[in-house]
């Protein structure tokens, strides 16, 4: 990165997207249980959003059918 005519090093990002400034910012080992739980949580959120989306689409379709 060029700042005031000088090259400056930009710190790299860790897996979470945070800048690595100290040794503790680096995740040494990946914990399978944490990753598995995050995947499960994400799947549940996606299912809930799809269910809400389908409900909204049903309501909109019923309202559109009234005006036809």
Secondary structure, DSSP 8 states (H G I E B T S, - for coil): -EETTEE-----B-TTS-B--SGGGS--S--HHHHHHHHHHHHHHHHHHHHHHHHHHHHHHHHHHHH-
